[in-house]
Each structure stands twice: as structure tokens, then as C-alpha cells.
Amino acid sequence: MDKAQALIKKLKEKSARVSVLGLGYVGLPLAVVFAEAGFKVTGFDPVESKVESINRGKSYVLDIQDEQIHRLVKQGNLQATTDFAILEQMDAVSICVPTPLRKTGDPDLSFILSVSELLKQYIHPGIVVVLESTTYPGTTRELILPKLTEASGLEAGKDFFLAFSPERVDPGRKDWTTANTPKVIGGITPQCTEVASIWYEQAIQTIVRVSSTEVAEMTKLLENTFRMINIGLVNEMAIMSDRLGIDIWEVIKAAGTKPFGFMKFLPGPGLGGHCIPIDPLYLSWKLKALNYSARFIDLASEINTNMPRFTVGKVQDALNEQRKPLKGSKVLIIGVAYKPDIDDLRESPALDIIHLLREKGAKVSYHDPYFHQIIHEGLKMNSISDINAGVKTADCVVIVTNHSSYDYAAILKAATLIVDTRNALSEVGNGSPKVVKL
């Protein structure tokens, strides 16, 4: 029996030892899905507090419940460690480490490179490795493959198996989860695709096989570029509607009645999260090396990046209408997470809005049930404890993130002025003179 067939047998029998490298918003749910499927899963993370939390049966990811972690740990199907040497014993490894952008806009692949350097010390025959971290087309073949082969002399597709499968996590969703969201997988060789797909098939409902790692990498970038550009389009429509004195939310509602040829996207105060603001810029960066300008991506990024400044302009104009300067005014930000009902602050436009308001002399406070404190680029603030008192005393309330837990009718009643960037008051405050929409 060759190495592929021997490994496939282990995977189907669930006797293969599985490791997930990186236990964040992507890695922990994936580790849980594999553990629920019956695999013995060891998660790796360099952050000791995360490892200790999992081993105590406690979750730090909103979508994963303590009870689930506790049960899987007690069953012996899930454990965590900071010891990378565990890889020597593993049969299957998923890499779920961050891939942020540097301040210059270049991809920061330091986490992938660090993991690859460590992994090459423990690569061995009969192991399958799948990269899930979003990156530009070519990363798996050009960066990871050489490290694993040069150090070991092993051959991909024969001795070990390497593939890419883009994560499709949408924090806070209950309908589409790691287990039932279709999973795209592309390997370095057809045999790599086969082994990786069979592994994931044991835990995930639908597997979509593609011809190469590059196709799988490009698939994720297309998905998020599609969203980024369409959000950029509707954000520009919001700016144009504002100039024309038209309610963009009414326009979108009306356009949404067309049963074909239209897909509803909503404007907002800017883009946030770990994917949409960042992933398309990986593609733009890669294409620059090929002397090609990704014009749609660059334009959409410019529009979306400027939405926090547009929002601050709306606040300033709204205060001017009440004969108040922005400088010295009390401005309360409602919601700082990048989207509703999650505890994720990554790339949140609220951070830029707060910085811009403070630069203009506003007295800024915020409330968010998911964040008692925010620390960002020299900014350190605590959430106000009494939202009702904060709304009453604010010169302007800015709804940046429309958490479902907020009592919007009460906010409308208590506030003197509201800038609503999410149309959160559509059911309670349409037509109110104290409400200014994005």
C-alpha cells in the first residue's frame, strides 16, 4: 500500500491524528468540527492563554460554546498545546494563521513563513498539510512547497500531500457554519487534492475539488473582491444620493424588489473584518509584480477607505445645523465591532471614526456590549457603563454598528441628534428631524 492509500485509510477510519495550527476565529471552529467528526485533534497556538482556555473547556470565540469545548476535551477528542514538536506525531495538519497587510499595503506573510519554518523540521512521509490562510495565488506552491521539500527531500504527491483550502468563516452566522459551508480544495498534485479532500469530507458536508492550489487561492480572492467592489459601489451611490438629496436606503429597498439582475448590498461607515478590506489588496499587490493595475480593486478600496471621513463630515454638518461646532461637542459612538452581534474589532471603521473625531476636537465616548475597552494606535478607551445616560448627554449619537441588543426606540427618544450609518432606526425613526442618515 502506497503512502496516499495508507493515509486515506487512516482518515476514513478517523484514526489519523489531526492538528490545527492557529486557534483563532478560523482555526478553533475548524478544530471543533474535526473533533466532532471523531478525530483526535491537537490544536497549536503560541498564545498560552488560548491553550489554557481550551484545555479548561472554555471558549474565547463567540461562535463556539463553552459546553462544546468542555465536552470535546472531556471525550479526549480535543486538546491544545504550545509545543510545535507535536507535529512529528501528526498525520494531518491545517494551517490557520493570520495574513494581515502591512501599513505599506504589502502582504504580511510572516505568520505563514514562521509556521513553514517550524513545519519543515517535522515534515515526514504520510502527512497531509492544508493551508487555509488567505493569500495571493502562488503562495502554497512558491513559498510553502520549497520549504517542505528542500529540507526533507520528500516529494509532494508521493511522500506527503499539500493543498490549499480557503477559509469561509463569517463570524456570527448561524445558518452557514464551518461544517455546512462548501469547502474548496486544490492540491499541488491531483493526489494531493484527493488526500486533502477525503480528509475534509469526513467532517464537512460539501467538498468542491479544483485543479490546483492557485485556483483555490484565487477563488477566495474573487469571493471577497466581489463583495468589496459591490460595497464600494453602493457606498459611492450613498455619497451621490447625499449630494442629490435622495434617501439611499429607500432607493436600495425599491431596487431590491426586482426579482432578477440585482443583488442588494448596503452602504456603511467603512469596511471592517479580517477578509473584505484586506484580501483583494493581496491580489492587487500580486498583479503589480506582473505590471498590471487592478483598477476596480484600487478604486473600491479608495471609496471604502474614505467612508469613515465621509461619516465624520455628516456628523460635523449635522452639528452645524444645530449651531454647534464639532470641536468640544460630546459625540457618543454606538457599536465599535466591525459588524453586528460579534466580538470582532479587526479593521473596524469605528476606530478610524473615533480617531478622526478626536483629531477634530470632539469629546468622544463609545458603548459596545462586546468591548469593555478598546486599545488601538495610542487610543485607550472604556465603554460607558450607562448607555441611556450617555445618549441623553451627548450632543450627537453616531450609530456605527447596529447590534440587535440595542433598544433603538429608547435611543431615538433620549437623543437630541443621531447620525445613523446603518439605517438602524428605519423601523422607529423614519422621518424624525433628529435623525440624519448616511
Secondary structure by P-SEA (a helix, b strand, c coil): ccaaaaaaaaaaaccbbbbbccccccaaaaaaaaaaaccbbbbbbccaaaaaaaaacccccccccaaaaaaaaaaccbbbcccccccccccbbbbbccccccccccccaaaaaaaaaaaaaccccbbbbbbccccccccccccccccccccccccccccbbbbbbbbbcccccccccccccbbbbbcccaaaaaaaaaaaaacccbbbbcccaaaaaaaaaaaaaaaaaaaaaaaaaaaaaaaacccaaaaaaaaacccccbbbbbbcccccccccccaaaaaaaaaaaacccaaaaaaaaaaaaaaaaaaaaaaaaaaaaaccccccbbbbbcccccccccccccccaaaaaaaaaaaaccccccccccccccccccbbbbccccaaaaaaaccbbbbcccccccaaaaaaaacccccccccccccccccccccccc
